[in-house]
Amino acid sequence: MAPVSFASFLLLALQVAAIPMSKRAIDGPVIQSNFPDPSFIEVDGTYYAFGTNNGVMIPWATSPDFNTWTVQEGSALDGAGTWSNGVDVWAPDVVQIGSTFVMYYSAQVNDGSTHCVGVASASSPGGPYEPQVSALACPASQGGAIDANGFQDSDGTNYLLYKIDGNSLGGGGSCGNADGSHTTPIMLQKMSADGISTDGSAPVQILDRSDADGPLIEAPSLVRVEDSSSSGGWLYFLFFSSNCYNTPDYDISYAYSTAGVGGPYTKAQAPVAPLLQTGTPYSQLYAPGGLSVTSTGTQVVFMADEAQTADTRQMYTGSLNIDVAGRSISL
């Protein structure tokens, strides 16, 4: 073998260093303990994450950099409200409206028959959040409501998204509705200026399950990005999960609207969807779901199972790549 000169070695090293390296799009688990259905908000350079009850009513965590997280003591929510028995408080989401922080969540009603969406407010992002005395959305005859998500449109109008929990009415399977006899639509409700109450209008359905989604869709999270070719100059992406959370089929997908926040929404199709599913495109993920996106459309949090069991659902972070012209997203 011919000897390699120092100059040649240095040139080779510089060439290797110049090769662009792709940045990891996800990190985690950034919270290794059980932290299901995560959502987050960034306030003055600090990130706050909130999750489904896991020994405390609403667990919460903070991070200075979106990667290093510390789970805080106690619950961010100071009771679920007099309308609820305080059991199974799920999937909180926090938005800032003016100087007030508003938390949407779902909880069992007092007789335990169904879940409804409640609302609470606080003067600081970590709480404590004080609940309102009445539920905000409670379509009990349709199966109740879960998975609330707050959203503010470009004109400042506040909206609430949630899932009608039709699969809770039965139909077989580990999450219900295995026979496909119930709908699980995502609803859009126009809210008051303070985000605490509705504006009095009826909610509208913007998406529902199909056979390809299995028994349900759930966990909506909405973001808008600028797009001169869309109505009003905004393109809307609606993230959701489909299939049952305690199976390997659970996934994260999305739909888009070019006609405003109310849709219609078109579900993304293969090969660009699902966005995340077991083993694809990241081999370490099992049953990823419950994605929550920041209002800027750049950062997300989501959950995936530890050791292929839903007993521990860990939080991951990620960075979105949005192809506006292609109406597609990668992570």
Secondary structure, DSSP 8 states (H G I E B T S, - for coil): -----HHHHHHHHHHHHTS-----SEEEEEE-S---S-EEEEETTEEEEE---SSSSS-EEEESSSSS-EE-SS-SBS---TTB---S-EEEEEEEETTEEEEEEEEEBTTSS-EEEEEEEESSTT--BEE-SS-SB--GGGT-EEEEEEEE-TTS-EEEEEEE-GGGG--SSTTS-TT--S---EEEEEB-TTSSSB-S---EEEE---GGGTT-EEEEEEEEEE-TTSGGGEEEEEEEEES-TTSTT-EEEEEEESS-TT---EE--TTS-SSBBTTBS-TT-SS-EEEEE-TTSSEEEEEEEETTEEEEEEEEEEE-EEETTTTEEE-
